[in-house]
Amino acid sequence: MRIALLVIFSLGLSIPGFAQKIAPTTEKEFNYITVGYKIQLQAGLPMKADYKFKDLGRHEVVDCIVEMKGLYRKGEEQPCAMMMIYTEVRQEPVYFCVPSPDAAEELWERYYKSLIPDLSNHQDKLRYMLYATTKFWIDQLQQQSGESTPK
């Protein structure tokens, strides 16, 4: 089952024509999602100029929540990056940036490295985050093909 989810997720990222062509995620956008957004919330600052977030999905299990938000540039219809917010009961949220498929390799490496500390001690967390990300891409594919999403 896990292998099937990984394959589906990988296909979702690589299907040509899946979305309009957009400029890849920039380092500035990556840093905004992983660091700046939390500072913005804590300080009560307004949204970063020329950007907006759209809710893409929320997945809950007993002790944790994964929320997906798309970061959109002004005038674009597809997200330039995805923010994955992982929250456990009585813990501060952790913010991850999932770069666009064509983003610089360095950004993908940073994303992977942000998950590594959790690999040995939090395998369930990683499984759940992968599930939420995969579910988002499956939902997107089904919406484009006109199918309904199974629950």
N, C-alpha and C positions, 0 to 999 in steps of 0.2 A: 504494500500500500504506500509506504513512504517513497519507494523508488518511483511509483506511478505519479505521485504528487510532484516529485522533483522533475520528472520528464515533462509533465504538463506545464509546470512553471517555466521551464527552459524553453519550451515551444512557444509559450505565450510571449516571451521576451523577443523571440526571433522571427515571428511570423511577419513577412514583408507586407507592407500596406496596412498593418494593424492600426496605425495611427498616422496622422499627418506628420510630415517631417518637421521636426523642431530642432532648435539648437540644443546640443547636449548640456547636461547639468554642469554648471561651473563650480569652481572651488568656493567662490563666494556664497553660492546658493547652498552648497553642502555644509559650509560652516554655519550659515544662518539656521539651517534645520537642526544641526547637532548641538549648537551652543547658543546662538543668538535668540532663537525662539523662546527658550526657557528664560533668558534674561528679559526679553520683551514682556513676557507674562508676569514675571516677578515685579518688574518696575511699572507695570501698567501702561506701557508704551503702545502707540498705534501700530498697525500693520505696516510692514516694510513697503515703501513706495513702489508702485508699479508691479506689485505681486498680490495674489490672493490665495487663500487655502479653500479647498472644497473637501467636504467629508466624502470619503470613498467607501467606508465600511467600518463596522465595529464588531468584534468577535469576543465573546465572553465565555469563560469557564469558571469554575468555582472560585478560584483565588486570584484570577488575573484577567486583564482586559488588554486586547490589542486593537488600537485604532489606526486607521489608515487615512491620511489626508494627502491630497495632491497639491503641490505648489505650482501655481499657474502664473506665467508672466502676462502682463497686460496685453490684451489682444490675441492671446493664443487659446486654443480650445483643448489642447492636450497638456497634461502636467509635464513640467520640466524635471521634476523629481517627486518622489513620494516620501512623506514623513511617516514612520511607523513609531507609534507611541506605545510602549509596553509598561503597564502599571500592575504591580502586585498589591494585594491588600496591605495597608499600613506602610507602604513604601512610596518614595518619590518616583514619578514617571521617568522613564529612560527614553531618550529621543534618538532614533536612528534615521539616517538618510539613505534611501534606496535610489541610487542615481539612475538616470535614463540609460537605456541599453547601449547607446553609443557614447556615453561619457568616457572621459579619460580613464585609462587603466589605473592610475594612481587613486582616483576616487573610489573605484571598485575595491581596490586593495584596502583603503581606509574603512570602507563599509565592512568587508570581511573581517578585518582586524578588530573592529568594534564588537563583533560577535564572539571572537576567540576566547576572551576571558570567561565567557559563560559556558564554553564547550565542555569542560570537565565537570563542573558542578551544577550546571543547569540545563541538562539535555531536554527536559520537558519544556522549558521555556523556549529553547530553540525550535523544538518540534512545533510548538504552538505558533510561534512567529512565522515559521515557514508555512504552516497551514493557512494563517490569515493572509499572507502575501499571495499564496497560490489561489486561494478562494477569490481574492480581488481580481486576479488576472482571468480566472475562469468566468467570473461574473461579467467582466468586460467583453470577453469573447462571445459569450452567450447574448449579451445585449446587442452586439453588432450583428449577430446572425438571427436575432429575433426570437431566440429560444427563451423559455422561462428557466429560472434558477431553481434547481432542486433544493429542498431544505433538509 
